[in-house]
């Protein structure tokens, strides 16, 4: 189960980008409202809402904002958002999956298509790249949570599928249906995780050279900047050396 993966540094870069987005709280609020509207307004009784609330807390979103987003769903005045997934190809042969929540599918599709077209990629049809990914549960812990052996044992006992450890931290993969159970067991052993969410894990990664990586980051930034886009996943692998050159 143990292993090292450069996928982690991509996740960290995306995390750094997410924190800089001025509309981050708006996106987190949207996910909380949709999750609360689809199920119970109590995070303890609604796994998706619990994930959304934990993600908001991880980004230091104020408790009042979180409760307001939940109350918006309970009050019945929430917009009618639909979950949409877009797939496409990025620079250097990379594959990209874009998850969005939108109240206007035509607007979002046009915006996402333009992001791909203006940044070295092109949007594909549904299913065009998803076959190269697995839907998995993703749990992340900082390096300070414990050494690789400690986290490995905790993950194994909790029923995780795989773990990748590096100097940046620990990435634990689970079956999507077991995410909440595994995360709960690991929290008892290691404390609260840095992140718990559903993810798209690539079966094979594509190495990016400096030129392709630079264009790819522009594409990801453009997608992230769209109000309707919630998450961007890819199968790209960027070496530490290239990451340093990109700054």
LINBELCOR-V461126 format. One record per residue. N is the residue number from 1. D_CENTER is the distance of its C-alpha to the mean C-alpha in Angstrom with 2 decimals. Layout:
{{N/D_CENTER} {N/D_CENTER}}
This chain:
{{1/21.84} {2/21.78} {3/20.69} {4/19.37} {5/16.72} {6/16.07} {7/12.51} {8/12.07} {9/13.48} {10/11.09} {11/8.15} {12/10.74} {13/11.73} {14/8.56} {15/8.72} {16/12.33} {17/11.93} {18/9.93} {19/12.82} {20/15.34} {21/14.54} {22/17.46} {23/15.89} {24/12.93} {25/14.95} {26/15.84} {27/12.40} {28/11.83} {29/15.37} {30/14.96} {31/12.38} {32/14.78} {33/17.72} {34/16.64} {35/15.81} {36/19.15} {37/20.98} {38/20.02} {39/21.16} {40/22.94} {41/22.46} {42/22.53} {43/19.30} {44/21.47} {45/22.32} {46/19.07} {47/16.16} {48/13.63} {49/15.15} {50/15.06} {51/11.29} {52/11.23} {53/14.09} {54/12.82} {55/9.74} {56/12.55} {57/14.86} {58/12.74} {59/13.01} {60/16.70} {61/16.91} {62/20.54} {63/21.53} {64/23.63} {65/20.80} {66/18.89} {67/22.17} {68/23.04} {69/19.94} {70/20.92} {71/24.54} {72/23.85} {73/22.87} {74/25.80} {75/28.14} {76/27.57} {77/27.18} {78/23.50} {79/22.85} {80/22.43} {81/18.86} {82/17.94} {83/14.73} {84/14.83} {85/13.21} {86/14.52} {87/15.04} {88/16.84} {89/18.16} {90/17.67} {91/20.20} {92/21.57} {93/20.89} {94/17.08} {95/15.22} {96/12.40} {97/10.55} {98/9.94} {99/9.15} {100/11.56} {101/13.77} {102/17.25} {103/20.88} {104/22.19} {105/20.97} {106/23.50} {107/22.43} {108/18.74} {109/19.72} {110/22.18} {111/19.92} {112/17.23} {113/20.21} {114/21.73} {115/18.73} {116/18.94} {117/22.73} {118/23.12} {119/20.90} {120/22.22} {121/20.44} {122/21.18} {123/19.53} {124/20.43} {125/21.19} {126/19.17} {127/18.93} {128/19.82} {129/16.97} {130/15.14} {131/18.00} {132/16.80} {133/13.60} {134/13.44} {135/11.55} {136/10.96} {137/10.26} {138/8.56} {139/10.55} {140/10.98} {141/14.42} {142/16.20} {143/19.19} {144/21.52} {145/20.62} {146/23.06} {147/24.17} {148/22.84} {149/25.54} {150/24.96} {151/21.25} {152/22.14} {153/24.82} {154/22.73} {155/20.06} {156/22.94} {157/24.72} {158/21.72} {159/21.38} {160/18.25} {161/18.26} {162/17.49} {163/16.92} {164/16.49} {165/18.16} {166/18.97} {167/20.39} {168/17.01} {169/16.17} {170/15.30} {171/12.52} {172/13.52} {173/12.86} {174/14.43} {175/15.65} {176/13.46} {177/16.65} {178/17.25} {179/14.03} {180/15.80} {181/19.01} {182/17.80} {183/15.85} {184/19.08} {185/21.29} {186/19.50} {187/19.60} {188/23.35} {189/23.74} {190/21.57} {191/20.78} {192/17.64} {193/14.36} {194/12.36} {195/9.13} {196/9.13} {197/6.77} {198/7.11} {199/5.79} {200/8.04} {201/10.14} {202/12.84} {203/16.37} {204/17.84} {205/16.68} {206/18.68} {207/20.20} {208/20.22} {209/23.41} {210/23.66} {211/24.52} {212/21.78} {213/19.14} {214/20.46} {215/20.35} {216/16.85} {217/15.61} {218/17.66} {219/16.08} {220/12.50} {221/14.09} {222/15.98} {223/13.20} {224/11.30} {225/14.78} {226/15.30} {227/15.50} {228/14.45} {229/11.18} {230/8.19} {231/5.29} {232/6.68} {233/6.83} {234/10.22} {235/12.96} {236/14.44} {237/15.92} {238/17.43} {239/20.13} {240/20.70} {241/23.83} {242/22.26} {243/19.58} {244/22.58} {245/24.46} {246/21.73} {247/21.75}}
